[in-house]
């Protein structure tokens, strides 16, 4: 799970939407719960970016 979540987080941070979609589809196909995909991959990637968008 760590490799998946770090790869997904990195893809989010890089803005690589095609890679994000690919990784999410792969995770779902492997049976990972959607909540885990969100909490362990997508959200950490978005949180890492939040400082870049503050005024």
GROMACS elastic network, one bead per residue, 0.5 to 0.9 nm:
[ bonds ]
;  ai    aj funct       b0    kb
    1     4     6  0.51086   500
    1     5     6  0.59881   500
    1     6     6  0.84644   500
    1    40     6  0.84796   500
    2     5     6  0.51455   500
    2     6     6  0.59748   500
    2     7     6  0.83273   500
    2    40     6  0.84075   500
    2    41     6  0.89911   500
    3     6     6  0.52851   500
    3     7     6  0.59450   500
    3     8     6  0.84539   500
    4     7     6  0.51656   500
    4     8     6  0.60624   500
    4     9     6  0.84721   500
    4    23     6  0.76514   500
    4    27     6  0.78980   500
    4    37     6  0.88618   500
    4    40     6  0.88041   500
    4    41     6  0.74172   500
    5     8     6  0.51102   500
    5     9     6  0.59547   500
    5    10     6  0.84536   500
    5    37     6  0.73521   500
    5    39     6  0.89912   500
    5    40     6  0.55052   500
    5    42     6  0.78400   500
    5    44     6  0.86007   500
    6     9     6  0.50147   500
    6    10     6  0.60182   500
    6    11     6  0.85539   500
    6    40     6  0.82142   500
    6    41     6  0.64918   500
    6    44     6  0.87138   500
    6    45     6  0.84190   500
    7    10     6  0.51141   500
    7    11     6  0.61884   500
    7    12     6  0.86829   500
    7    20     6  0.87369   500
    7    23     6  0.80846   500
    7    41     6  0.77094   500
    8    11     6  0.50877   500
    8    12     6  0.62561   500
    8    13     6  0.86749   500
    8    19     6  0.78723   500
    8    20     6  0.59989   500
    8    23     6  0.64416   500
    8    24     6  0.77796   500
    8    37     6  0.85845   500
    8    40     6  0.86935   500
    8    41     6  0.51649   500
    8    42     6  0.64631   500
    8    45     6  0.74305   500
    9    12     6  0.51652   500
    9    13     6  0.62873   500
    9    14     6  0.87092   500
    9    20     6  0.84648   500
    9    40     6  0.80906   500
    9    42     6  0.56545   500
    9    43     6  0.76023   500
    9    44     6  0.60052   500
    9    46     6  0.76173   500
    9    48     6  0.85673   500
   10    13     6  0.50484   500
   10    14     6  0.61514   500
   10    15     6  0.85722   500
   10    16     6  0.86923   500
   10    20     6  0.89805   500
   10    41     6  0.85609   500
   10    45     6  0.63327   500
   11    14     6  0.50825   500
   11    15     6  0.61182   500
   11    16     6  0.51952   500
   11    17     6  0.72793   500
   11    18     6  0.87481   500
   11    19     6  0.62055   500
   11    20     6  0.57513   500
   11    23     6  0.89206   500
   11    42     6  0.89656   500
   11    45     6  0.77604   500
   12    15     6  0.50916   500
   12    16     6  0.62134   500
   12    17     6  0.71002   500
   12    19     6  0.84615   500
   12    20     6  0.64154   500
   12    41     6  0.84635   500
   12    42     6  0.67090   500
   12    43     6  0.89550   500
   12    44     6  0.88665   500
   12    45     6  0.53173   500
   12    46     6  0.67303   500
   12    49     6  0.88256   500
   13    16     6  0.77632   500
   13    45     6  0.54228   500
   13    46     6  0.67973   500
   13    48     6  0.71479   500
   13    49     6  0.64098   500
   14    17     6  0.85608   500
   15    18     6  0.88419   500
   15    19     6  0.88758   500
   15    20     6  0.84204   500
   16    19     6  0.54489   500
   16    20     6  0.62908   500
   16    21     6  0.88114   500
   17    21     6  0.61670   500
   17    22     6  0.85441   500
   18    21     6  0.52130   500
   18    22     6  0.61540   500
   18    23     6  0.86499   500
   19    23     6  0.60499   500
   19    24     6  0.84901   500
   20    23     6  0.52248   500
   20    24     6  0.60945   500
   20    25     6  0.85524   500
   20    42     6  0.84987   500
   21    24     6  0.51819   500
   21    25     6  0.61033   500
   21    26     6  0.85578   500
   22    25     6  0.52343   500
   22    26     6  0.61844   500
   22    27     6  0.86475   500
   23    26     6  0.50474   500
   23    27     6  0.60855   500
   23    28     6  0.85782   500
   24    27     6  0.50763   500
   24    28     6  0.61479   500
   24    29     6  0.85270   500
   24    34     6  0.86163   500
   24    37     6  0.70651   500
   25    28     6  0.51478   500
   25    29     6  0.60790   500
   25    30     6  0.86235   500
   26    29     6  0.50254   500
   26    30     6  0.62227   500
   26    31     6  0.87551   500
   26    32     6  0.89641   500
   27    30     6  0.50963   500
   27    31     6  0.64723   500
   27    32     6  0.54734   500
   27    33     6  0.82001   500
   27    34     6  0.84726   500
   27    37     6  0.73578   500
   28    31     6  0.50665   500
   28    32     6  0.52944   500
   28    33     6  0.68926   500
   28    34     6  0.69862   500
   28    37     6  0.82913   500
   29    32     6  0.74852   500
   31    34     6  0.88169   500
   32    35     6  0.84321   500
   32    36     6  0.68193   500
   32    37     6  0.70349   500
   33    36     6  0.53497   500
   33    37     6  0.65516   500
   33    38     6  0.88775   500
   34    37     6  0.50487   500
   34    38     6  0.62818   500
   34    39     6  0.86460   500
   35    38     6  0.50793   500
   35    39     6  0.59821   500
   35    40     6  0.82656   500
   36    39     6  0.50895   500
   36    40     6  0.55455   500
   36    41     6  0.75946   500
   37    40     6  0.55634   500
   37    41     6  0.53912   500
   37    42     6  0.65597   500
   37    43     6  0.86270   500
   38    41     6  0.56380   500
   38    43     6  0.57600   500
   38    44     6  0.85137   500
   39    42     6  0.64271   500
   39    43     6  0.54426   500
   39    44     6  0.71505   500
   40    43     6  0.66556   500
   40    44     6  0.64930   500
   40    45     6  0.88939   500
   41    44     6  0.57993   500
   41    45     6  0.64566   500
   41    46     6  0.89564   500
   42    45     6  0.53119   500
   42    46     6  0.63621   500
   42    47     6  0.87222   500
   43    46     6  0.50754   500
   43    47     6  0.60192   500
   43    48     6  0.85731   500
   44    48     6  0.61567   500
   44    49     6  0.87910   500
   45    48     6  0.52588   500
   45    49     6  0.67094   500
   46    49     6  0.52155   500
   46    50     6  0.63958   500
   47    50     6  0.52147   500
   47    51     6  0.79510   500
   48    51     6  0.70851   500
   48    52     6  0.84849   500
   49    52     6  0.55517   500
   49    53     6  0.72923   500
   50    53     6  0.56386   500
   50    54     6  0.69921   500
   51    54     6  0.56443   500
   52    55     6  0.86625   500
